[in-house]
Amino acid sequence: MAMTMSNTELPRVVATIPVGPKPIGVAVDVHNHVFVTSSGAHHVSVIDSSTNAVSATIQVGLRPESVAADPQFGVCVANGGNNTMSVIDRFNAVIATVNMGGPLGPPFNAVRVAVDHLMGRAYVTNRLSDRVAIISISGDPSFVVPDFIDVPGPLGVAVDPASHRVYVTQPDFNRVSVIDPATKEVITTIPVRQQPAGIAVDPQRHRVYVANSGFKTVSAIDIAAGGTAAGGIADIDVGAGPECVAVDSRGDVYVTHPDGLVRLIDAGTDSVTARIAVGSQPAGLAFESHSNRVYVANSGDGTVSAIDLAAP
């Protein structure tokens, strides 16, 4: 159960960091780095969480929208403008560009990426092509031509590191599909609320959180050891238009909303206990454990908000 915070411990923004036009995706690595895609400038900004300053800017593919970090194999960036995945090494160099084919299009926020370190795979959704790409990021050679799984209208993607199940939101169908990595097939679908978008897994508490962007809730799905729905689905009222979700080390959940607020869900009560003002049109976010902060990409003003989770 999460601890109850006093008023003096409520999280607040301690830094606002300019990163470039239309930032969307956020990911962290194990070396105090925060990676942010700027889809309006075709680059990824690297923020040092010890200083909250940008330490590098890396040009990637067209319109990068999502990013995921692996402790060994690098940082994967899903580029919606040319349907590629850029791979960045620990020296901030692009070492591979994987072409995933399929239709391209002008809509923003159509691709997402997640990685499974132990399986050595990256999973990339493309809402326009109705499929999820599976890309090997380990072995020799790495980054070969991907496999594909047919999933109508996929968007958000998250991996359970315990079961290796892959969870994919389908906004047009109000459901989450569960992919078995062994068979590379959809083994079940889980109904949620309207237009599910962002998704995050809490492996310690065996939960999957889904932001229902067309409604006003986050769906909390209890999953069994096998990775499918087991203990039911709870709907947590967070207010209209939740977009993306992230989980911290205590199991508390952070949700972005277009009104410029991040809602904090207490994992012990499944209720909103704080509302944190960030920048304009917040989108992706990620928890960085070394600094005990959540970093939020503000797509409307080209900044990242650093939320200290125990700020005085």
Summary of the structure (lengths in Angstrom):
residues: 312
radius of gyration: 17.6
end to end distance: 22.5
largest distance: 52.8
contacts: 1170
relative contact order: 0.16
helix: 1%
strand: 54%
